[in-house]
Each structure stands twice: as structure tokens, then as C-alpha cells.
Amino acid sequence: MANLKEIKLQINSVKGTQKTTRAMKLVSQAKLKRAEELAKRSRVYANKLDELVSEIAYEINTSKVGGSDSRFVQTDLPVHTVDILVITADKGLCGGFNITTLKTTLKLLREYKEKKVAVRLRVVGRKAIDFLKYNGIEMKDEVIGLSASPDYKKAAEFMDESLMDFAQGRTDRVILIYNGFKNMLTQEQRVLQLLPVDISTVEPRELKSSIEYEPEEQEELLNTLLRKYCEYSMYYGLLDSLAAEHSARMQAMDNATKNASERVNELTIAYNKARQESITTELIEIISGMEALK
């Protein structure tokens, strides 16, 4: 009977876990809908900003000999120092969502180390921060809470030092790494070079913007827009990552719920077998006793 009690306790424990994973799946599903909708709305602004940057860049490339003088678009600069911005979640229980980004980051670190290029890590998300600290990898900047609650002002503040260092020549490249949302079932690893921006191949848009500016203001306007572009890319990366996180957690909790259901079935079968064996043993003992009395 002790074995029966043990199996019964296991069944109750797994059923309790199943209720928790099912609830977490429903919570992530609801959060995913909100995050996905916010990302879709933000994409409209991103497209307009990209359209304006492309238009001005095209006009500079066609009207000015040698193209733009802005450091933000000089892609042929020698690379000595790189800023890598990493976004992960603050929480786990989302399958391989965080570890995928960490593996990509470590791979990039090794590649730059082989090229003798200095790397400065700026990290958003508790999971990446804890992992890097545990492995003794130095970070230039770290933020907790921003990946769970994306905020444009805080995202811009996080980008400010990278933008300033790049503009002043202290760094030569700025790269953003995160796991993005592709669809309800799939996340996609994104490695984006924010700076310098390659504008040498941009084409004119069919629809021109309604903004009017003087030719001598082109460089200043381009620099301002590229700063805004980088800030917004950081913010959109946070939104995209959050949607992907909820998608990954929803999948992980769905799989956990299914596994728990299978485990309950296995334990129930084991319980029924043990119970039947116990009843059979008791019957044999009763019959044996009756035979002994004859």
C-alpha cells in the first residue's frame, strides 16, 4: 500500500504542475496578443522613418561628390572597437529563447577576438546579465526590467552612449542582437548592424516625403535622422523581443502541459497495476488461509 500512496502523491503533484503550466500558457497567450499588436503599430513608424532616411541619403549620394561625409554612413572605416547590444528576457521558462541569443553573442565575441577587435557588451535582460557574470564576461552596461516593459525614452537613453562613442570615434561599429517574433510558433534570431548604415545602394522612393529642407541642411538632417533611427531600432527590438518571448513561453508551457498529461496517464496505469497486484495478493492470502483451515 505504501507504493500506492507514493504513486498517488506523484499523480497529484503532476496534476498541480499541469494546472500551473496551463495557466502560464493562457497568460502568455494574452500578453502575446498585446505585444504583437504594439509591434505592428510601431512598424508603421519604422517604415516611414526608413523612407525618409533613404530619400535624403539618395539625394546626398546623387548630388554630392563622394557621397555623405557623416561618420554614421562610412562603411569602409577600419574596425578596432565594437559595441554589441544584447536583448534577452528577465525571466525563464520560455524554452531556448534566451540561450539562442546567448549562443549567437558568444559566437560573435569569439569571431571578433580572433580578429583582435575589442568588444564592449551592453546588455538588457536578467538572463543574459546573470549568464555573462557567471562566466566572468565583462559588460559595459546592464539594464534589468526594460525587456519586460519596453519604453522608448529608456531605450533611447540606453543607446545614447553608444551613439556618442561612435560619433566621436571611440567605437567603429554598433550591433544589435535579439530573438525576434516571426509568427505564433517561430522566433527568429536577429543580428543587425545599426552603425554605420550602408546608404550606398539606396534607391529613391516612389512617394516623396512632404518635408522641405535646404541642400546645406542635408548632412545635419541625415545625422539627426540616423540617431533617431538607431534609437527607434533599439525600441522596436525590445518590442519584437517581448512578443517573441511570450510566443516562446506559450509554446514551452503548452509542451509542458502535454508532457504532464502524458505523465499522469503513465502514473495512473502504474497505480491501477499496483492496485490490482495488491488485490490479487490479498485474495491469494485469504484463499491460502482458508485452505490451511480445512
Secondary structure as UniProt FT lines:
FT   HELIX           2..63
FT   TURN            65..66
FT   HELIX           71..73
FT   TURN            75..76
FT   STRAND          81..87
FT   TURN            95..96
FT   HELIX           97..114
FT   TURN            115..116
FT   STRAND          118..124
FT   HELIX           126..134
FT   TURN            135..136
FT   STRAND          141..143
FT   TURN            146..148
FT   HELIX           152..167
FT   TURN            168..169
FT   STRAND          173..183
FT   TURN            184..185
FT   STRAND          186..195
FT   TURN            200..201
FT   HELIX           215..217
FT   HELIX           218..293
//
